[in-house]
């Protein structure tokens, strides 16, 4: 008899490409977990900024309360801003997706420019409910499927057995390196982590139920240089790992895959809890 599959990790990333907040339980919305990738840093042309180019973004720690969003970065004074949607509208771009967001002002922009030691202006924006952002049409379940400022899909699910297999391969490949270049799940920035003993079992699933909520797998998640960035220090791996090793057994024509992108199809009770059971078919 197979062991039941449980949710062992829940995370939101309020500001795209910045620090994670672990959750005991979190609300589900049609566009993803509540407040996940609700904010985004953009350059002066409105194009999104991410760890792909700015690895130091990993070191921005984010705290949420019922009224405020607080940013912390190494030796900088924390910056606190209210959870409002007041501000000028600004055109922004996430990959090929264009939308309108709410600019949160000069003070937080200056704090970010200083903390990240940027040589160009940036702005912090918040997603506007007036301008929903559509999931890519080729993977959407319905034309009404929406997403936050995430790269393309509402949620990302990863599997502990998949990580264990990857770390075994890293250990075999680098036996003389400290810890064999083992990596934590944080490198893959998931929303939902499931505890299983079958690597990449999620590749075969057509329908997923977590608690009372239903999800449809959209596509496997194609991984990038962000996986080589230590999420605590913002330092890139000198070995290009784990991406290089992952490519030896998870490379497909569309990318190097780890995890599954999900689209909610029924919100059920409206929340996911740590320890919730998952069933799939």
N, C-alpha and C positions, 0 to 999 in steps of 0.2 A: 504493500500500500504506500502510495506516495505521501510524503509529508505535506501538510497544508502550506500554501504560499502566503506569507504575511508581508505587510508593509513594514520595513525596518528603518526607513528614513523618509522624512518629508522636509522639503526645503523650498523657500522662495528667495528670489533675488530682486528686491524692489527696484534697484537701479541696474539696468542692463549692463552686464560685464563687471559689476562690482560685487561686494561680499554677499554671502548667503546668510539667511536667517533660518536655523532649524526650527521646526514646528512640531508640537504634539498633535495638533489638529489644525486644519485649515479649510476655509470655505472654498468651494468650487464655483466658478462662474463659467459661462459659455466660452469665454476667451482664455481660460486657464485658472490657476490658483489665485485667490484674492490677493491683489497688490503685487503679484509677480510680474517683473519687467514693466511696471506701471510708469517708471521714470527712465530717462535715457539722457546720456551726455552726447551732444552733437557739436560739430565744428561750426565755423562761421558760415558755412554753406548749407547747414542743416543736415549734413550727412552723419550718420551714427558713428560713434567712436567705440572701440572695443579692445579687449586684450590682445586681439590679433596684432595690433600695431602698438598698443599702449599697455604693456604687460603690468605696469605699476597700478593699473586700475583694480587689480585683484586685491590691493591693500586698502582700498576704501571700505571701511566697515560701516554697516548701516544698522540703525536701530529704529524701530517703529513703536509709537505709542498711539493711543486713541486720537491724539491731536497733533502729533509732530513726527517729522522725519529728521533723524539726527545723523550727520556724517562725521566719521572719525578717520584720521589718516596720520599714522606715526606720531610725530611730535607737534602736529598742528593743533590749534584750538578747535574743539568740536564746533560744527556748524549745525544749527537747528532751524528748521523752517516748518511752518504750519502745513497741515494736510488740506490745503485749499486748492481750488482750481482757478485762482485769480491770476490773470496775466494776459499778455498779448498773444494772439495766435501766431504760429510760426510754421512754415512748411518744413517738413522733415522727411528724411529718406532712410529706410531700412532695406538694404540690398536694392531690389528693383521696386520696392513698395513705397509709394509716396502717400503722405497723409498730412493732416494738420494737428499740431500739438500746442500745448500751453507753455509759454516761456515763463520760467519762475524767477527771472530778474537778474540784476547785475551783481548783487552781493554774493549769491551762491556761485555764480559764474566765476567771479574773481577768486573765491576761495578754492574752487576746483583748479583753476589755472595755476595758482600758487602751489597747492598741494602736489599736483601732478607734474609741476615744473614744465608746463607746456610752453612752446615758443609761438603759439597762435591762440586766438580767442576760442572759447567754447561756451556752450550754454547748457543748462539743465532744463529739460522739458518734461511735462507730464502728459500722458495720453488723455485726449479729450473724448468724453462720451458722445459728443456731437459727430465725431468722425470715426466710426468703427473701421477697423483694419481687417481686411478679408484674408482668410487662409488661401494659399496658392490654389487656383482653380483645379489643377490637375490632381490634387490630393484631398481637396475638400470633400466632405460627405454630403453637404448641402451647400447651395450658393450663399446661405446666410451664416456659414461658419466664420467666426472671427478669432482674432489673436491679439495678444498684447504687443509690446515691443520685442518679444522673443523673435528669434531669427525667422521662424516660419510657422510654428505649430503651438497649440495651447499648453501641452505638457510634454515632459520628457521622462520616460521610465527607464531605469537601469536595473541590473540583476547582479546580486553578489557573486553568484557562481561564474559569471562572465569575467568579473574582475579577478577572481581567484585564478581562473585559467590564464588570463593575461599575466598576472604576477608570477605564476609558475614559469611561463615562457621567458619573462624578464630575468628571473633567477637563473635559469639555465643558460641564458645568453650572456649574462654578466656575473659569473660566479665569484669573481674577485672584487667586485665593487661593493661598497657598504650596502647591506640589505638587498643586494641584487637589483638595485634601482626600483624597488617596490613602490607602487603608487596608491594613494587612497582614492576612494570614489569621488572625492571633491574635485579631482581633475576633470571629471566629466559633467559637472554642474547639473545633476539631475533634479527634477522635482520630486519624483517618487522612486524610492529604492525598494526592491523586493528581495526577500531572502529565499533563495532556492538552491538546489544542488545540481541544476541542469543549465550549463552555460548557453546563453543566447536562445533559450526556449521561447522567448517572446517573438522571435522571428516568424514562428509558425502560427501565431495567434490571429484570429479574425475578429473576435469579440472579447472584451475584458470587462469584468465587474469587480469593483473595489467597494466593499461595504454595500451600499445601495446604489452607487453611481455606475453608469455604464460608459464605456469608451470604445472607440474604434481605432485600431492602429492605422496611422496614415502612411508611414514609411520608416525604415531604419534611419538612424541619425548619422549623418556623415560628419566625421570628426576633423578637426583642424589643429593648428599650432597651439591653440589655447590649452589642449591637453598636456602640453609640455611645460606648462607654467605652474610653478608651485603657488597654490592659492593662498598661502600664508605670507610668503616673502615676495611674490611677484617675480621670482627668478626663473628664467628658462633653463630647461635641461641642456647641458652641454652635449648630450648624446642624442638629442632629438626624440627622447622617449617620454611616454610609451608609444607615441605615434608610429615610430619606425618598426617596432616589434608588432604592433597591432596590424600593420599593413601586410605582414607576412602570412596572416591567416584570416583577415577580415576585409580584404580589399575587394571591392566590387566595381563594376564600370562607372558607378555614380559616386564612388568615394570609399573611404575607410570607415567601416560602420561599427558603432558601439551604442546600444540603447535603441529605444523605439519611441517615435513621436506619436502622441495620442491626441484624439479629438473627443471631447465629451459629447455623448449622444443623449444622455439622460442624467440629470444632476442628482437624482434620488433624494436623499435627505439633505443634500446641499453641502456636505463636508466629507473630508477624508481624515481618518484618525490613524496615528501610529499604532501598529499592531493589527490593523484591519485585515480581514481575509481577502484574498484575490482568487477569483475563478476565471477561467478562460476557455475558449473553444476555438 
